[in-house]
Amino acid sequence: MTRLLSVAVAPVAALTVALTMVLTMVLAVSPADATGQAWVEKAQRRLNHLGCQAGPANGKLGPWTRSAVVRFQSRTGRAQTGKLDQATRTRLYAEEAPHCDQRPVPPGSGTGRRIVVSQRQNWIWLVGPKGGIIAQGGMVDNPSVLHPGAHRTGSYCGRAARIKRNSTASGDVWLWNFVRFAPCGIGFHRIPTYKSSGRQIHPDWYLGTNMSQSHGCIRLSEALSLKVWNFTTHHTPVRVV
């Protein structure tokens, strides 16, 4: 009887040890499962510290936080997946991790006073005559319509160069602070706002990402669109890289 009991207990003990080992491995690999997405909240705080605009640090990996990951990935030259994979997290927590909201002007983008547009980074810079950065920020564009090259703000196709409150052909939305710089209807402007409600067609946190596309123009935040408006009172070179 004693021998039968020991034989029966042995498999149970072995199973208990195996389950303990598996549980230990799971907790070591995925601390979020034990802490309610604490690793996401940590990443959100780090992204916000670096000016990547992750929104509230609530532990939820939603579109707003993913947009911040995209901005960080574009800043560091990585594929813009929006995923907090291991390689992205390693770079994010590195001591020398760069800020998303302060970026150097891309090399080979001309000299002198100009506007530089990086379609790879979804970013623009207003550059002064001596090369200093006057303003910069995220954008939304459409690379299938707007192509790299040298442009200039001004009138094209008989259309006005600057329109404070422009309207789309459909007439549904306003394009505030519209500054034309390429034929025929491509310009800088604020994210379109619905005429009926005044709401933007998408949030500011789409800017600086590939999560949306315009019809060809460069969409900007309200603040940055005003800076572009004030920067382009005279013909201004625009370099799209």
N, C-alpha and C positions, 0 to 999 in steps of 0.2 A: 504493500500500500504506500509506504513512504517513497519507494522508488517511482511509482506511477505519478505521485504528486509532484515530485521534483522534475520529472519529464514534462508534465503539463505546465509548470510554472516557468520553465526555461524559455519557451517561445514567447510568452507574455512579457518577460523581462527584456528579451531582445527587441521585441516590438516597441516597448516603452523607450528604450535607449535610442532606437532609430527615429522615433517620432520627436524626441527631444532634440536630436541633432538637426533634423529638418527644420523644426521651429526656430532653432537658434540661427540657422543659415538664412532663413526668410527674414527674420528681424534684422539681421546684420546687413542684408542687401537692400531691404526696402523699409527703412525707418518710418516712412510716411504712413505705412499700414498701421503702425502702432501709435502714431501721434496725430492722426487726422490731418494729413497733408502739411505737416510742419516744414518739410523740405521746400514746398512751393512757397510758403510764406517767407521763408529765409531767402529764397531766390527773388521774390518780389521786393523785399527790403533792399537787397543788394542792387537790383536793377534801378530802383528809385534813387538810391544813393548815387548811382552813376548817370543820372539824368535820362534814363531810358523810358520813363513814364509807364510804369506797370500798373498804375491805379492802386486801389486799396490793397494792403497786405492782408488778404483774407484767406489765404490758403487754397483759393480756387484757380485752377489753370484754365481760365476762360479766354475769349478773344482779346480782351484788353491786355492781359498779361502776355499772351502770345505775340501781340504786336510789339511789345517791349523787347521780347526775345529776338524778333526779326530785326529791330533797330540795332540791338547789340551785335547780332550776327553780321549785319551789313557793315557796321562800324569796324569789325575785326576781320572783314574779308571772307567770311564763311558763307556757306550755302544758307539762304534765308528760308529755313523750314519752319521756324516758330516752335521747334521742339527743344525742350530742356534736356538734351541728351548729355552723355557723360563729357564729351569733348567741349560742349558749350559751357557746362557747369565748371569744368576745370579752368577754362579761360575766364569765366565770370568771377571766380573767387581768387584769381591770381592777384598778387599785390599790385602789379602794373596794369591791371585791367583799365582800358580807356573809357572815358565818358562818352556817352552817345550824343550829347547835345553840343559838344565842342569838337569839331573835326577840322583837320588841315585841308586847305584848298588842294584839289587834285593836281599833280604835276602835269605839265603839258596843256594847261587850260588857258594859255595866253598870259598877257601882262597888262598892267594898267587898270584903270577903273572899268569894272565889268561885272556882269552877273554870270556865275558858273553854275551849271546844272549837271549833277551826276545821276544818270539813270540807274546805274548799278547800286548806288547808295540811297536812291530816292531822297536826294538832299540838294539844297541850293545855298549859294553864298553870295552876298553882296560885298564886292571887293573894292576898296578905295584906290586912289591913284598911285599910292606908294605900296600897295600890296596888303595893307591891313584889312582884316575882316570887320566889316561894319555890322553885318547881321548874317545869321544863318539859321536854317531850320529844315524840317521835313516837308516832303511834298508827295503828291499823287499825280502821275502822268500816264501816258499811254505810249510805250516805245514803238508800237506798230504804226503810230501816226507821226510822232515826233522823233526825228532821227538825229544822231550826233552831227555836229558841225557848227559853223560860225553863223550867228544871226545878229539882228540889231532891232531894238525897239523902234517902232514907227508905224506909219500908215501903210497898209498893204491892200491890194485889190480894191482901192477906192474907199476903204473902210477907215474909220477914225482910229488913231493910234491909242487913245486913252478914253475910256468910258467909265465914269464913276459908278454908274448902276446899269450894267449891261443886262440883256435878257437873251435867253436861248430862243431858238427858232420855234420851239413848242410853246413858249410863253409861260411855262409853269414855274420857272425859277429865276432868281436874280444872280448875276455874276458880278459881285461887288469888286471895285478897284481893278477893273480889267485893263491890262497893259498888253497891247499886241506886240509880238516880236517875230512872227514867222507867218508866211502866207498860208491860207488867207484868214482863217479864223482862230489861229493859235495864239494864246497869250497867257499871262499870269493873272490869277484872280483868286479871291477867297473861295473856300468850299461853297458850292452853290446853296442858296437858301430858298425854301419854298415860299412863293408869294403869298400863299394862303395862310401860312402859320409863322413864317420867319425862321423856322427850324432849318438847320443844315441837313443836307441829304445823307451825310454820314458824319461820325464823330471825328474830332481832331486826332484821336489816337490811331486813325488809319494813316495819317501823314508819316512819311519816313518809312513806309513799308510797301510790300507788293501785294497787300491784301485787298486792294481795290484798283480800278483803272478809270481814268477820265476818258472823255471823248477825243482827247488830243491836247487839251490845255494843261497848264500846271496849276493844280489846286494847292492853296496855302491856307494857313491859319489866318484868322482875321488880322491879328497883330502883324504877321509877316507880310501879308498882302498890302497893308498900309505902308510898311517900310519900303516895299518894292515900288509902290505908287509914288512915294516921296523921292525915291532914288532915281526915278526915270523921268524927271521933268524935261530932260533933254535926251536926244538919241543916245542909247546906251548899248554897247556890245554885249552879246549874250553867247556864251560858249556852252554847248551841250556835249558832254563827254560820257 
